[in-house]
Amino acid sequence: MEGEAKETARQVSTVSEDLQQMVRGQAVVGLREIIWRRFRRHRLALVSIAIMIVLALAAIFAPLLSGPNDPYTADLQNLRAAPSGEHLLGTDRSGRDMLARILHGGRVSLSVGLIATSIYISIGTILGGVSGYRGGVTDFVIMRITDIVMCFPSLLIILTLVAVIGPSIFNIMIILGFLGWPSIARLVRGEFLSLSERDFVMAARCLGATERGIIFRHILPNVVGPLVVAATFGIAGAIMAEAGLSFLGLGVQAPRPSWGQMLSAATSLTTLERRPWIWMPPGAMIAITVLSINFIGDGLRDALDPRTMLD
């Protein structure tokens, strides 16, 4: 009889766990449907996603799309040539094909945005999570370090570091990544402080959940929404920062193309007035990319807003 009772209890426990997983899975699916339905209302965000997919594919398959034209090969017989059948977007002052350089420049600009943002999102999430969850002296030390980093003008620090260690795409990624984390750390800290006092976290503690389980199963998943929104805006900011540094000659160096570096050719009044094909395409690509990312961020912010999740 005792063995049968244990077996029955085990079966009941198994069924209960299965039901909990089923309910949890249905809740996740339902939440995803709600988020997608709310995101679809933002038409500009949907269009922006399509644009970013096209830009990403163009950057990935740049060697194929540029055809026989190489972004580094100079055509001395077609210096600053207007758009033609041979060069669809014309050539620059060195005779290099503008279309090929636009496509390959997208690789650089998008890579800088993604990698730099990934670096400071990771740093900010770790420091902010530790600060918000631990509290006390740990929170005080991390937040004071954050305040110190934030009190310095970021542009001045970036210019100084680039001038000291040298301009390159790798250095730009590292510098932007290691200087952008304070705002993310503050965001994550605030979310951890708020979520740590919620009923479901307190219940998990009472049931004997480990700190690791509480952080990774209960708190961190609820921080993903604000982090995703912050990351979208961060990518746009990193692309703009790289473009500005390259325009000033402190970013990606020629002959390697980037949209900002290509804009540096527009410092001449003659080029601005008579050769728009040299500066308009890279300028348009920067504007389209940044606007698209910002619209996606707006759509995600509205879709993930818990205050209106049930609308």
PAKOLRO-946964 format. One record per residue: z, y, x of N, C-alpha, C in turn. Coordinates in steps of 0.05 Angstrom, whole numbers, plus 5000, padded with zeros to 4 digits. Example, Ala and Ser with C-alpha at 12.3 -4.5 7.8 and 13.67 -1.06 7.14 Angstrom:
2
515648865264515649105246515649345264514249555257514349795273515750015258
***
This chain:
311
500049765016500050005000500050255017501650245038501750485056499050535069497650315077495050345089493050465070493150375045491350475024491850775019494450855020495151135015494051305038494251205062493151365085490151385083488851165075485951175073485051365051486551365029485851555007486251835016488451895030488952165040486752255059485852065076483752135095481152195080480552045060478152095044478252365030480652415018480952675005480652905024481752875048481553085069478653125077477152895080474352915087472753065066473152985040471753115018472453415017474953485022475753765021474353925043474153805067472753945089469853975082468653765071465853785063465354005043467154025023466854225003467254505015469054535034469454795047466954875062465754685077463354745092461054815073460954675050458754735031459155015020461555085012462055345001461555565022462355505047461855705068458955735073457455515073454555535077453155685054454055625029452855775006453456075008455856135017456656415020454956555041454456415063452756535084449956585074448856375060446156405049445956635029448056645012448056864993448257135006449857165027450157415041447457495054446057295066443557355078441457455058441557325034439757415013440257705004442857765002443658044995442658235016443158175042442358355063439358395064437858175061434958195061433958345037435058305013434258454990434758754993437058825005437659105010435859225031435259065052433559165073430759215063429759045045427059075035426659345020428759455010428559704996427659935014428259905040427560115059424760055069422760175055419960115061419260205090420260425099419660515126420660315147422960185141423959985160422159745161421059655138419259435138416759495154415659735149413259815164413859825194416259925200416959955228417259685242418259485228418459215239415659105246413759155227410959065232409859205257410359465259409459625282410659515308413259465308414559365333413559085340412958915320411758655327409058685340407458875330404858915342405159025370406959215375407359325401408459115421410258945411411358735428409158535436407458455417405258275423403258395442402758665438400858805456401958805484404558845487405758845514405658575527406258365511406258095521403458005530401458065514398757985520397058215531398358395546396958625557394658535576394958335593392658265611390258175595390658045572388457945556387158175541388758355530387758575514386358785530387158825555385959025572383158935582382558685579379958585587379458605617377058685625376458695654377658935668378759125653379859365666382759305675383259375700385859335712387359605713389959595706391459855706391859975733391359835755391859935781389259995796387059915786384459945800383360225794382760375815381660645811378560635811377460775792374460805790373761085799373061115824372561385836370161525824368461375810366161495797366761595769369161535759369961615732372761745732373161945748375662085749375962265725378262225711378862375686376562365666375262125664373062095646373962085617372362195599373062195571372661915560373861855537373561595524370661515521370061265527367261165525367360865519365060745518364960455513366160295536365960405560367060255583370060295585370960545579373860605579374560725552375660565534376060645506377860885504379860915521381661145521381261325545379061295558378461465582379961365606379861535627381261475652383061705660384861645679386661855688385561995713387162155727386162305749385362135773386261885773385461695794383261505785382261545761380161365751381061105740383661075735384760825724384560825694383960595683383560575654386060635638385960815619388260905604389260685585387460545572388260335554389760115568388860025591390259825606392959925615393160175623395760285631397660325607396560385584398260405560399460135553397859925554398759655547400859555567400259585593402159495613404559685614404259935608406560115607408460045585407459925563409259835542411159625551410259455569411959245581414359375594413859585610416059715625417959855606416860015588418560175570420260005552419059795539420559625522422559455537421859365561423659215577426159375585425759625593427959795599429859825575428659885552430259915528431859665521430659435522432059185514434159105535433459115560435359015581437659205584437059465586439259665589441159655565440159625541441859615517443459355517442259135526443658875527445958895546445659035568447759055588450159205577449559445566451959605557453059505530451559365514452659235491454659015499453858865519455658645529458158765541457958965557460359085570462059215549460959365531462459505510463859315491462459085484463658895466466058755479465858685504468058545518470458735521469958975531472159165536473359255509471759315490472759405464474259185449473258945451474658725438477358665451477458665477480058625491481958845484480959095485482659325479483759315451482059265431482959265404484759035397484258795409485758565401488458555416488458625441490858605457492758835451491659085450493259315445495159375468497159535463499159595483498059725508499059635531498259745557495259695562494359455555491459395559489759585544490359645520488859835503488960115516491260195525491560465537489860495562489960295580488460305605485460315600484460135583481660125578480660375564482160475545481260715531481360965549483260975568483261205586480861195605480160945614477760925631475261005615475260925590473061005572472861305570475161435566475161725564474161865589474961755612474061865638471061845640469961615634467061575636465561765617466661795593465261965572465462265578467462345594467762635598465762745618464362575634462362665652459662685638458062885645455462905633453662685642452762515623451262275631448662335645447262545635444662605648445062685677447062835683447562915711448262675728449862495718450562245733448062075737446362045717443961885719442162005741441662265740439962395759441062365787443662385790444962365817444662075828445261875810445161605819442261515826440361605810437561535816436761665842437561905847436862045871438061905896440461795892441861665915440861385921440561225900439860945904436860895903435361105894432461085893431361015865429061125858427961075832426360815832426960655812425460405807426260305779424660125768425160025741427859865741428459715762430859565763433359755764433159955780435460145782435860295755433660365742433860505716435260325696434560065695435859885676438859865682439559835707442359805715443960055709442860285716444360535712444760595682442660565667442960615638444860415625444660165635446459955624449360005630449960095654452760125661453960405653452360575642453460835633453460865603452360665588452260695559454360555544456260405557458160245543460460385530461360625538463760745526463660765495461360855484461260885455461360615441460160415453460360145442463160035443464560085465467359995468469060125447468660385441470260515420469660395393467060345388466260225362467559955358467359775378468459505376471459515374472759685390475659715388476559785360475259975348475960055321475659835301473459675304473059455286475159235290475859175315477858975321480659065310481359315313483859415303484059385273481759445259481759425230481759145221480158975233479858695224482358525231483758605252486058445260488358455239488258655222490358685202489458585174487058475173486058385147487458125139487358065113488857835103487757565114485057545117483957295126484757235155485057445171485957405199488857325199490557465183493357385182493657105172492057025152492256745143491456545164489456615180488656435202490956405222492256625228494556605246496756425235497356455209499456295197498756005197496155935195495355655195495155545223495855705243495855595271493355625286491455795278488955835292489455955319487955865339488255975366487056255367487756395388486656665392483656655395482756455410479856425413478456385387479656215370478456165344478456415326480656565327480856805311478757005319478357035346476557235356473657155349472956905356470056825354469256735327471156645310470456545284471056735261472956925266473757095243473257395248473657485273473357775278470557845287469657715309467157785322464757765303464557565285462257565267462157805248464457925243464558155225463858415241463758395267463058625283460058635290458658405284455858385291454158595277454758645252453158845236453159115249455459245254455459505267454259495295454559275310453359255336450359245335449259105316446359085314445159365308446459515290445559785284445759965309447959945323448260105347446260025369445559765370443659675390440859785385440059805359437459915353437160205362439160365356439060635365439360655395440760465407441060465436438460405450436860225439434160165451432460415450432460555428430860805426431761005447434361035450435461225469434761155498434860895504434160805531431260845537429460805518426660855522426161155527427461325512427161605516428261695543430561575551431661635577429761555600428661315598426761225618424361405619423361485596420961665595421561925608423962035603424662295615424962275645426262065654426562025683423961985697422161825685419561775697417862025696418162195676416762445675417562625697420162615704421162785726420662665754419462425754418962295780421262135790423362085774425761935782425961665769423861585755423861325742421861135755420261015738418160825748416160985765415560875788413861015807410960915806409161095809406261025810405760845834403860665831401860635810402760475786405260375786406260215763406360395739405160315716405060495693407560465675408360685665410260695642409460945626410160945601409361165584410361435594412861435603413961695613412561775639412061585657410761655682407861755677406561645656403861735650403862015639406062095626406162365615406462575637407362485661407762675683405062805691402862675684400262795690399563025672401263075652400663295633401963555641402963565665404163815674402164035680399663965682397464155687396464275661396164535661395164675637392364585631390764535651387964445647387964175633389763995641389863735629390763755599392763925594393763965567391564075548389964255558387964375541385364225539384364105561381763985562381663685563383863555570383863265573386163135557386063155531388263045515388562745516386362605524386562315526388362215548389162395566390862315588393862315579394562505562397362535554397962465525396062475507396662415479397262125474395761925485396461645480399261565488400161625513402861545520404961695504404461955498406362105481406561995453404261915442404161795416405661525415405361365437406661105438409761135439410661335454413561385455414561465428413161655415414061755389414061535368411861375367411761155348413960945352414360875377416360675383419160765376419861005384422561115379422961145349420961255335421261285306421561015292419960825300420160555288422860435292423960445316426560335321428660485305428460745303430460895288430360825258427960785247427660705219428860425215428360245234429559975232432660005232433660175249436560215250437660325224436160515212436960625186437060405164434960235164434860015145437159815148437759745173439959565179442659685172442959945177445460075170445960065140443860115124444160105095444559825085443159635097443359355088446059225095447259305117449759185127452159345119451859555104454159725096455859565076458359495083459959335064460759485039460759745041461659905017459659884994457159825001455159804980453659534980455059334991453859074994453158944968454559014947454058884921452259044903451059254913449159414897446659254891
***
